[in-house]
């Protein structure tokens, strides 16, 4: 039994899916009788290059095609011979298997000099022409430059950059494109109609998206699903062949982010985990959908890839609620999540953190707009320096001496962050940039987070009376002490936290243990 993509291979121009910019030109040339002697079909695989070459060969040689028409009849003797591959005047050559100059001389040049046996034109279809050797290209160039009047060359390639410019300049070049989701679904609908197969439109759209614009891949996937499900295909049977994408759930998650409903977003992610969804694939699809929305906003849909009619309607609904600034912020955050997933000891934790962070972010928050802390009651910051006197009266020693004020203020907003800053070391100050050294990458990454960085910088401005930015670096040799000794961490410089209400604070070791538990989400079990 023939595979679906061979059984339903287009036999005329009307059946070729997509590539209208090429079909119109070729049909007009055939109708007017102005046939070129050499064509170059280039583009990705599985988009119809060889198929259209065969249709072209059939159309120019059809015995029943009337003047002014372009479609082959597919009924005459010549058309039937070309369809089954028995016509001796239509020669298909695989350049990958015939790369040498001798093969070009024997199979092409010698044959081209003899008249067609039965057809009007002798047609040479050379697949993967970029695989020919330099000597073979030079030999082919001569016959393409001065071809016999009854010979047509159709060169097909997926790697146009490997074809010499001398060959390209002597051909009519046509660039093939990947096939859209809607066109792919139309072809699949046609096939399942002919095969009398019952299958949902959402499954056909999923096949089209999975094939990524390659028609042969789409027909191959459909064939695999049909071989499992028979005449009536269920979603469960389709899921055995096509990995579940959960695009509906992705759109729901975007909706929760728009509404800033972190609880619903986290519940959705945990439900997907319970159902065995691949979180890496889910995150990739999420980024793809966000990219689609972004490109739609930028170019009114001219750059974006399709997802199918069903999902397009839902995507357009959420798109109206999003700004470009939010979209770029979301995309950057979830790209980071994709990289974090493989190292996370709790599978869904990176996504949960991203959802919570995005939902808690203030409107318009992004790289250019970090979250600012509320002003501290009773604070009396120093007046900002003049532009030409930035940080003239502040040095590293003053930064260290007043660091406990920074920790106290930070603790009011984020207790675990105050612990991280307590075990760092103000390393250097240059202009308005303060360099903070951390022993562990986890601490450095935490302080480099957009919102956390904005919080710290605002508090530094409040404490020191001048605008300061921070740069976090890692120093694995940094020694962290709990007070006293020769440690180089900031704890040595400022000592333990001051007493509150005249009562002595808890032992420092107890505070640090509590801070560690809160920072890393742990608990004492024994």
N, C-alpha and C positions, 0 to 999 in steps of 0.2 A: 504493500500500500504506500502510495506517495505521501511524503510529508506535506503539511498544509502549505508551506511557503513555495513548494514546487508545484503543487496541485493548483494553487491560485495565483501563479505568477502572471502578471499583466501581459496580455497579448495584443493590446493596442494602446494608443495614447490616452484614451479616456480612462482606462483602468489603472494607469500609473498614478500612484498617490503622491500628492504634493508636486514640487518641482515645476510649478506652472510657468515660471519665468523661462525655463528651458523648453518645455513642451510647445509653448506658443511660437517661439522662434523656429524650431524645427518643423512644425506643421506649416508655417508660412513659407518656408523654403521649399518644402515638398509640393505645396499647392502651386507655387509660382514656377517650379522647375529649376530654381537656382540652387542646385545642390553643391555644397563645398566638397573639396577632394579629401579634406582631413579634419577630423573633430578630436578635441581633447576633453574628456569627461573626468573631472577631478572632484574629490570630496571624500567624506568619511565612508566607512564600509556600510553595507546593507541599506543603502538609500536609493538604489535603483539605477546605478550607472550601466551595468551590463544588461539589465533588463531593457532599458531605454535604447541601448545600442542594437539589441535584437529587434525591437519594434521598428526602429529606423531602417534596419536592413530589410525587414519584411515590407515596410511601406513603399520603399523606392523600387521594389521588385514585384509588387503585387500585380497579378495579371488582370484583375477586375477593378482595380482602383481607377475611378474616373478622373478626368482632367479637372483641376481645381479642388480636388479633395485630398485629404492627407491620411485618412485611416485605412489600414489594410483590411481586406475582406475576411481574412482568416478561413476562407473556404476553398480558394483556388489551390491548384496543385503545388505551386511555389510556396504559398503561405503555410500549407500543411507540412511540407518538407522542412521549412525553416523552424516551425514550431517543435517538431520532434528531433531536430538536429541532423537531418539526412541530406541537406542541400550542399553540394560540393562547392558551390560558388560563395558560400558564406563560411569563412574560416575563422574559428575562435582559437586564439593562441595564448597560452599561459606563459607570460614572459618570465615568471619565476622558475619555470622548468626549462626554458629555452633562452638562456641568457647570452649565449655566445654569438659571435659574428657569423659562424658557419650556419647556425640555425636560421638566422635572419636571411642569409643569402638563399638557402634551400627552400624554406617555408614561405617566405614573403616575396623577395625580389624576383626569383625565378617564376613563381606562380603568378605574380602581378603582370608579368610581360605576356602572359597568354590570355586570350579572350575568354569571357565567361562562357560556360558550356550551355547554360539554359536561361540564366537570369540576364537582366539588363545591366546590372552592376555586380562586380565582384567586390565583396565587402570583407575587409580584414578587421576583426575585433581583437585587439591586443590587451589582455587583462594584466594588471600590475606592471605596466610598461616601465615604471621606474627601476625595475629589477634588471633591465638590460645592461650589458657592459658598455663601456665607452666606445669600443670598436663596433659593437652592434648598433649603437645609436648613430655612429657616423655612417654606417652602411645604410641604415634606415632613412637617414636624412636625405640621401641622394634620391631615393625613389619617391619620398614625400615632396621634394622640391619639384620634380618633373614627373608626376604620375601619369599613367595612361588615362585616357578620357573615361574609361568605363570602370575605374577602380576608386573605392572609397575606403579611407582608413579611419577607424574609430579607436582612439587610444584611451584606456581607462587607468586611473591611478588614485591611490589614497595618499600619496606622498609627492605632491607636485614639485616640491623644492628639490627633488632628486632628478627631475627631468631637465635636460639641457635647454637653455633658452633658445638655442637654434631650432629645436624641435617645436617648442611652445609657439614661437613666432610664426610658424608655418601652419598652424592649426587654428580652427575656431574653438576658443576655450569656453567651457561651460562649468560653472562651479555649483555643485550639488550641495543641498542643505539637509540637515537632520529634519525628520518629519515631525510635525506638531502632534500633540496629544489628540486633538480633535480629529485630524486626518487619520491617525492610526486607529482610533476608535471606529471611525466610519468603515475602514477596511475590515476590521475584526467583526463588526456587525454584519457586513456582507458575507463573510465566511461562515459565521455561526448560523445565519439565515439559510445559506445553501446547504449546510450540514444538518439543519433542523435540530440545533442544540439550544437548550434553554439556559441562559446565563444572565446574571444581573449586569446592568450598565456600570455599576460601581466596580465590579471585577474587571471589566474590559478597560476601564480607566486606570485601574491599578496596574494592569498588564502594560498599558501604553506608557505610564510613568516609569515603570521598571525597565522598559526597553530603551529609554532615554533617546528616542528619536530614530532608532534603527528598526525598520519594518521587519526584516528577517528575524530579528531577535523576538519581536512581539509575536509573530506567527509561530515561532518555535515554542515560546512560553504557553501560548494558547493550545498548541498540540499536546504539550505535557499535561496540562490541566484536563483536557478532554480525555486523554488516555486513562486518567484516574477516575474522573467523575462520570464518564459516559455522556448520555444525552441531556442530563440535567445537572448543572454544576452548582454546588453550594459554596458558601463562603469558607467553610471549614476545609473543603477539598482544595479550593484555590490557595488557602493559606499554606498548604503542604508544599506548594511550588514557589509562591511569591511570599517572601518574608513580610510579616505584618508591619505596616507602616504607621497605623493609628493616626492618620492625618486629622480625623475628626477630633480626636482627643487633643491634638496639638492646637487646633483652633480654639477648643475650649480653654486650654491653658493660657493662650494669649488673651482670651477674654477675661480670665481671672487676673492676669497681670494688669490689664487696663483698669479693672475695677479695684485693683490693689487688695484683692482678697487672697492673702497668703495662705490662710487655712484651707480654702477650697483647692488651691494649687497644690499644696503639699499632699492633701488627701488623694488627689488625682494621681500624682506620681506614685504614691504607695500602692494604690489600686493596680496600677500598671505593673509594678514590681510583683505583686501577688499573682498577677496573671501571666508572669513569665516574659514580659516584654523586654527586649534588648534595649537597655537605656542608651547605649552609644548610638544605635541606629535611630532611636527616638530623638535624641539631641541633634543628630545630623539633619533629620527631617525638619525639626523645629527651626534650625538655622536656615534651611532651604526655604521654608515658608516665609520667614521674616525677610529673607533676601527678596523673595518674590514681591512682597508688599512694598519693600523699599524701592525696587526698580519700577514698580507700577506708579509710585508717587513721583519718581524722578522723570520717567519717560512715557507716562501714560500707557504702560503695557508693552512698549516696543522692544524692550530688552529682556523681559521676564519669560521664563519657560512656563508652559501651561500645566495645570494640574487636573484638568477635566471640568466639565460644566458643573457637576454637583458641588465640587469643592470650591470652584471659582466664586459661586454665589456667596458661600459662607465667608470666604477670605475677604471679599469686597465689603462685607458687613463690618468685620473687625477693622479693616483698613481705615475706615472713615474716622475711627476713634484714636488713631495713632499719628504721632508727628514723626518727621524724619529724625529728629534728635533722639526720641525714644527708641526708634527702630535701630539706629546705630549703636545706642547704649545696650539694648537687648542682645543684638548680634554679637558684639564684643564679649559680653558676659557669658553667653552660652558657648561661644568658641572656647573660652577658657574652661568652662565646665567639661567640654568634650575631652580636653587634655587631662583634666583632674580625675575623670571617672576611673581610669585604669589603675590608679594608685590609691583609690579610696578604700578604707577598710570597712566602711558602711556603703553599700553600693549606691544608694540614692542620695547620700548626704550632700555631694556637690550641687545637685539640682535643687535640693531643699534649701540650701543656703542661698543659692542664686535667686530663687523665687522670693524668699523672705527679704533679701536685700533689695530687690527691684520693687517689691510692694511697699517697703518702708521708705524708699527714696522719695524725696520731695519732688514736686512737679518740675520737670525740666532738668532734673539732676543728671549730670554726665561729667565728662572730663573737664568741661569748662565751667561747671557749676556744682562744686562739692557741697555737701550738706554743712551748713553753718550751725554752731551751737547757739542756744539761747544765751543772751547776755547774763552774766553772773551778777546777782543782786549785791550791791555794795562794792563792786569792783571799781577801781579808779586807776585805769591804765595810764601810763605816761603818754604825753603827747607825742605823736609820730614825728620822726625826724624829717627835716627838709630833704627834698630829693637829692641834693648834693652832699648831704651829711648822713647818709644811711649807715646805721650801726656804728657811728663814730664813737659813741660812749659805751658800747657793749662788747664784751669779750667772752672767751670761752669760760673763764673763771666765774664770771657773773652768771652765765647760763647754768653752770653746775651748782653754784651757791643757792640759786632760787628754784632748782629743779623740783624740790619738794612741793612748791606752790603749784607747779604744773601737774604733778601727780594728784594733788588734792582736788584740783578742778576736774581733771580727767575722770577721776573716780566717781564724780557725781553723775557723769553721763554713761560711763562704761567701766565697770569694776575690773573686768579681766584685762582691759587695755592698760589700766594703771599698773598692773603687775608686769606686763610686757615692757612698758616704758621704765619701770623700776630696775629691770635687769639689763638695760641697754647702757651704752656709753656715749655721751656727746663727744664726738671725736674731733670735730673741726668746725670752724665757721668762716665762710668766705662770702663777703658781701651780705646778702640777705638770705643765704642758704646755710642751714645747719645740717651737718652730717652726723647721723646717728648710727653707731655700730651695734650689730646684734650677733650673738653667737650662733643662733639657729635660723635656718631659712624660713621656718614657719612664722617666727616673730617678724622677720623682715617683710615677708609677703603680707602679713596682717596689717602692718603699719603702712604699706604701700597701697593698700586698697583705697579706691577713690574717696569713699565716704569717710573712712577712718583718717586718712591723710588730711582731708579738709577740716575734720574736727580738731586734730592736733595742732594744725597751723593756726586756726582761729584762737585756740587757747594760748598758744605761744605769743600771739599778738596781744592778747589781754594781759598776760603776765609781764612781758618785757616792754610793752608800750610801743613796739615797732613791728611792722609786718615781717614775718619770717616764713620761709618755706623749708621743707625738710627733704633730705635725701637719705634713704636707708641703704646700708651696706652690710655685708656679712664678714665677720672676723672670727674664724673658728678658734683662734688662739685666745679670744677674750675670756678673762677669768671673772666669774661671777661669785661674789661673796655675800654672806648674809649679815654683814656688819663687821668692822674691824679687819685686821689682817692686811695683806698686801694686794687684795683683789682689785681689779681695775674697773669693775662694774660701777655704775652710778651709785649703788647702795653704799659703797665705801665713802663716797664723797658727801652724802647728805645724811647718813645715819638712818636710824629707824624712823617710822612715822611718828609725829608728835602725839602726845596724849590728848584725849578729848574729855572735856568737862572735868578736868583735874584728875581723872581716873587713869591709872596706868593701862596702856594698850596691851593686847594679848602678846604672848611671846612671838618674836618674829618668825620662828620656825612654824608656829601654828598658823600665822597669817599666810605664810608662803604656801603651806599645804592647802589651805582653803582656796587660795588664788589658783593654784595648779588644778584643783578639782573643778573650779568654775570655768577655767580657761579651756580645759580639755574634755569637759563633760563627764568626769569620772565620779566615783563614789567609793567610800571605804567599805570593803566587804568583810574584813576581819581585823 
